[in-house]
Structures are given as C-alpha cells and as structure tokens.
Amino acid sequence: MPAADLVGGRFVVWDRAAGGRIFRSGYYGKPVGVPKPKADGGDVPLGAPLVLDAMEALYLSRKGVITVRSGGRRLGDAEIEEACRASHHGFAPRYAVYEDFRERGYVVGPGIKFGCDFAVYERGPGIDHAPYLVRVCTRSEPLTATGLVHAGRMATTVRKQFIFAIPGSGGVEYLAIDWWRA
C-alpha cells in the first residue's frame, strides 16, 4: 500500500507510479508541477509526487488506499483526523460532506475560487465542469438574505447549482438553490 508523508499540513505520495494511480482512480490530489491535469492523467510527469489535501488523505486512509506517516511513524486514522482538525478550521463538518459526496460517486474539489467550500463534479475535472458549488453550514448558523443572494449570484454567474450542505447525526442534508433569469 502506498504511503503519504504528512508535510506541513499536506500529505505527499512520493512514489510516482502509486501517485499516478491514486490520481487517476478518482482525481485525488494534485501532481506537483501540473496546473490542470488531464482526465487520463497522461500529462502527469513521472517525476511528480502527488500532494493530497487533508480530506483526501483521511478518506483514502480510511478506504485502505494509502497509509500515512509522520516522522517515519505510521499514523492511525484517529491521529490523521486529529492532525487535520488541528490545522483546518471546521474540518469535521466539511469532511462529513466531502465523504458523503465521494460515497455517492462524485469528485470533490476545492471551491475557494467560487467563494464556497467545494466544487463537485459528476465525472471529474477535465471531463466535465463542476455542476455544483457547495457551502457547508450548521443548523445553528443563520442563513441571511445577503448570504443567499451571494450564493445565487455566484452560482448564476458561473452556471452552477448552489448547494447548502448541513451535516448532522443522521447524515448530511442538502438544500439546493436554483436561480432563473427572467
């Protein structure tokens, strides 16, 4: 099983062949030096390590795809999750949503350039455009008119559906917002 080393809040798979297989298995991570990898991964250079974010690393570890090391020592999933929580604000609810989308067969990418938590693809970057933008919320967090308008304007501008994801003890609930132009 390939190993990923925890390095400054990121998880690096140094084994280039293993990193390529992991990337191609579901668009996990980002090959170093490849700004927009192609769908088949053919442009991923052999000398490029694969960098995983915290959610990808925990998910792949829990699925038995990778092991994670820190300082040469193998970490268990609880230790990986603790490291992720320590370095990423609001990690637990965001991870719950990430995991739910992945389990449903979607490809989940960062949504920062859209002002949200995730951009979610049906097939993957380079194959299709992300049809969904997702913001993770809690039940106690107020949904303001300004926040709703911001979400709608952003989604309309980039032709995507905006989804509010609310993780809870019974799973994740979703509220999808569609905007129509008159």
C-alpha positions as CSV (number, residue, x, y, z in Angstrom):
1,M,0.0,0.0,0.0
2,P,1.4,3.4,-0.9
3,A,2.4,5.8,1.8
4,A,1.8,9.5,2.1
5,D,4.0,11.6,4.4
6,L,2.5,14.4,6.4
7,V,4.5,17.5,5.5
8,G,3.3,20.9,6.7
9,G,-0.4,20.1,6.7
10,R,-0.3,18.4,3.3
11,F,0.1,14.7,2.5
12,V,2.7,13.8,-0.1
13,V,2.8,10.5,-2.0
14,W,6.5,10.3,-3.1
15,D,6.1,7.1,-5.1
16,R,5.4,8.5,-8.5
17,A,3.7,5.4,-10.0
18,A,1.5,5.0,-7.0
19,G,0.6,8.7,-7.0
20,G,-0.4,8.5,-10.7
21,R,-2.7,5.5,-9.9
22,I,-4.3,7.3,-7.0
23,F,-4.8,10.5,-9.0
24,R,-6.4,8.5,-11.9
25,S,-8.6,6.4,-9.6
26,G,-10.8,9.4,-8.7
27,Y,-8.9,12.7,-9.2
28,Y,-7.4,12.7,-5.8
29,G,-4.6,15.2,-5.1
30,K,-2.6,17.3,-7.4
31,P,0.5,16.2,-9.1
32,V,3.3,18.7,-8.4
33,G,4.1,20.9,-11.4
34,V,0.8,20.1,-13.3
35,P,-1.6,23.0,-13.0
36,K,-4.5,21.3,-14.7
37,P,-4.0,17.6,-15.1
38,K,-6.0,15.9,-18.0
39,A,-8.7,13.4,-17.5
40,D,-6.5,10.4,-18.4
41,G,-3.6,11.6,-16.3
42,G,-1.3,11.2,-19.3
43,D,0.2,14.6,-18.7
44,V,1.3,13.7,-15.1
45,P,5.1,13.6,-15.3
46,L,6.8,10.5,-13.9
47,G,8.9,12.7,-11.6
48,A,6.0,14.3,-9.9
49,P,4.9,13.5,-6.4
50,L,1.2,13.7,-5.6
51,V,0.0,16.2,-3.0
52,L,-3.2,15.3,-1.2
53,D,-5.2,17.7,1.0
54,A,-6.4,16.7,4.4
55,M,-9.8,15.4,3.4
56,E,-8.4,13.3,0.6
57,A,-5.7,11.8,2.8
58,L,-8.1,10.9,5.6
59,Y,-10.7,9.5,3.1
60,L,-8.1,7.4,1.3
61,S,-6.6,6.1,4.5
62,R,-10.0,5.1,5.8
63,K,-10.6,3.3,2.5
64,G,-7.3,1.4,2.8
65,V,-5.8,3.0,-0.3
66,I,-2.9,4.7,1.5
67,T,-1.0,4.7,4.8
68,V,0.0,8.0,6.3
69,R,3.3,8.6,8.0
70,S,4.7,11.4,10.1
71,G,8.3,11.4,11.2
72,G,8.7,7.9,9.8
73,R,5.9,6.6,12.1
74,R,2.6,5.2,10.7
75,L,-0.4,7.2,11.8
76,G,-3.8,5.7,12.6
77,D,-7.0,7.3,11.3
78,A,-7.7,8.9,14.6
79,E,-4.2,10.5,14.6
80,I,-4.7,11.7,11.0
81,E,-8.1,13.2,11.8
82,E,-6.6,14.9,14.8
83,A,-3.8,16.4,12.7
84,C,-6.4,17.6,10.2
85,R,-8.6,19.2,12.8
86,A,-5.6,21.0,14.3
87,S,-4.7,22.6,11.1
88,H,-8.0,23.1,9.4
89,H,-10.8,25.2,11.0
90,G,-14.2,23.4,10.8
91,F,-12.6,20.2,9.5
92,A,-15.2,17.7,10.9
93,P,-18.4,19.1,9.2
94,R,-16.5,19.7,6.0
95,Y,-15.1,16.2,6.0
96,A,-18.6,14.7,6.6
97,V,-19.8,16.5,3.5
98,Y,-16.7,15.6,1.4
99,E,-17.1,11.9,2.4
100,D,-20.8,11.9,1.6
101,F,-20.3,13.2,-1.9
102,R,-17.4,10.8,-2.5
103,E,-19.5,7.9,-1.3
104,R,-22.2,8.9,-3.8
105,G,-19.7,8.7,-6.6
106,Y,-18.9,12.4,-7.1
107,V,-15.5,14.0,-7.5
108,V,-15.0,16.8,-4.9
109,G,-12.6,19.6,-5.5
110,P,-11.8,22.9,-3.6
111,G,-14.4,25.6,-4.1
112,I,-12.3,28.5,-2.9
113,K,-12.2,30.3,-6.3
114,F,-16.0,30.3,-6.2
115,G,-16.3,31.5,-2.6
116,C,-17.6,28.2,-1.2
117,D,-16.2,25.0,0.3
118,F,-16.4,22.6,-2.6
119,A,-16.8,22.4,-6.4
120,V,-18.4,19.0,-7.1
121,Y,-18.1,17.1,-10.4
122,E,-20.2,14.3,-11.7
123,R,-17.2,12.7,-13.6
124,G,-14.1,14.8,-12.9
125,P,-12.1,17.9,-13.8
126,G,-11.1,17.9,-17.4
127,I,-14.1,15.7,-18.3
128,D,-16.9,17.9,-17.2
129,H,-17.4,21.2,-15.5
130,A,-18.4,21.1,-11.8
131,P,-22.2,21.5,-11.9
132,Y,-22.4,22.1,-8.1
133,L,-21.0,24.6,-5.7
134,V,-21.3,23.5,-2.1
135,R,-21.1,25.5,1.2
136,V,-21.1,23.6,4.4
137,C,-23.3,25.0,7.1
138,T,-24.6,24.1,10.6
139,R,-28.2,24.1,11.8
140,S,-27.4,26.8,14.3
141,E,-25.8,29.1,11.6
142,P,-28.2,31.7,10.3
143,L,-28.8,31.9,6.6
144,T,-29.0,35.6,5.9
145,A,-30.6,37.2,2.9
146,T,-27.2,38.6,1.9
147,G,-25.7,35.1,2.1
148,L,-28.5,33.7,0.0
149,V,-28.1,36.4,-2.7
150,H,-24.3,36.0,-2.7
151,A,-24.7,32.2,-3.3
152,G,-27.3,32.8,-6.0
153,R,-25.3,35.4,-7.8
154,M,-22.1,33.4,-7.8
155,A,-23.8,30.2,-9.0
156,T,-25.7,32.0,-11.7
157,T,-22.6,33.8,-12.9
158,V,-20.7,30.5,-13.4
159,R,-23.8,28.5,-14.4
160,K,-23.8,26.1,-11.5
161,Q,-26.3,25.0,-8.9
162,F,-25.5,26.2,-5.3
163,I,-26.0,23.7,-2.5
164,F,-26.0,24.3,1.2
165,A,-24.9,21.1,3.0
166,I,-25.8,20.6,6.6
167,P,-24.1,17.6,8.3
168,G,-25.7,16.1,11.4
169,S,-26.1,12.9,13.4
170,G,-28.4,11.5,10.8
171,G,-26.2,12.2,7.8
172,V,-25.9,15.1,5.5
173,E,-28.9,17.1,4.4
174,Y,-28.8,19.3,1.3
175,L,-30.6,22.5,0.3
176,A,-30.2,23.3,-3.4
177,I,-30.8,26.7,-4.8
178,D,-31.7,27.3,-8.4
179,W,-31.8,30.8,-9.9
180,W,-33.6,31.6,-13.0
181,R,-33.1,34.6,-15.2
182,A,-36.2,36.4,-16.4
